Amino acid sequence: MSEMAVTVAAGALRPCFGVSPAAFGTSHIRPAVALGGWRALAPAAPAMLRLSSPSVRVPRAASPAAVEDGSSSNTDTVPTPKVILDQDSDPDATIVEITLGDRLGDLLDTMNALKNLGLNVVKASVCLDSTGKHIKLAITKLSTGRKIADPELLEAVRLTIINNMIQYHPEASSQLALGATFGIEPPMEQVDLDIATHIDIYDDGPDRSLLVVETADRPGLLVDLVKIIDDINITVQSGEFDTEGLLAKAKFHVSYRGKPLIKALQQVLGNSLRYFLRRPTTEEASF
């Protein structure tokens, strides 16, 4: 396994720099084409949408060896882990940003796990500033050379990265809602859904609106949000999904028949999301 050419000296403040795709073994890269919107989801049970397709199986990290070259020290305050999926800033690729203070290594094992999902890392960059080390990856589908349009695959990317982060940095487990799923130490804090859930919709130009959702994180959340929006026949054009500690923050550019959402439709969408996000997760069959 070749060394990944992304290293930054601890404490050094450097601007972002690019990394050749060859560093990740992505030599067969097709020209990328921008997509007009995310692929609509097929009808599914509204309660819990599982990531059951073999194509979006979440690969687990190999062995927590020194491949990632990151410290898992628990002696100081653990920074808030962040994973950002950005569908807005690049027309040809999905941008992923990963931050865990200054603890992240080269993420070579994460690169390999993303390849197992049928993805190409076509470009990477590293920034180090006062908030820590930021690793940015530009990702496309290997089969099409295009950015990811499938919400289930986007969620699989998110869960893969978080899973590998916890494998190599176990101290991050208690800082993430998904630590209860992938980690050895679940978060000590519990998020109050009524307090944590915020939904806002704004006009965003002549042909779309901006939907902003903040709520407690959990596996499958991205898929479920897109499905709720799609069930109301609202189109998700693009967006960003941030995992920040125990919370998830989503920004979706949405439209209805090529127009911004009118007030009545905004209210329907907001009420549907609030009902889904704030309702108890206990299965009805358990009563």
Salt bridges, closest charged atoms under 4 A:
ASP76 OD1 - ARG103 NH2 2.44
ASP88 OD2 - HIS253 NE2 3.12
GLU97 OE2 - HIS134 ND1 3.07
ASP129 OD1 - HIS134 NE2 3.09
ASP150 OD1 - ARG39 NH2 2.71
GLU155 OE1 - ARG158 NE 2.87
GLU171 OE2 - ARG103 NH1 2.94
GLU171 OE2 - HIS169 ND1 3.66
ASP204 OD2 - ARG208 NE 3.00
ASP204 OD2 - HIS253 ND1 2.88
ASP217 OD1 - ARG158 NH1 2.93
ASP224 OD2 - ARG218 NH1 3.06
ASP231 OD2 - LYS227 NZ 2.63
GLU244 OE2 - LYS82 NZ 3.92
GLU244 OE1 - LYS249 NZ 3.39
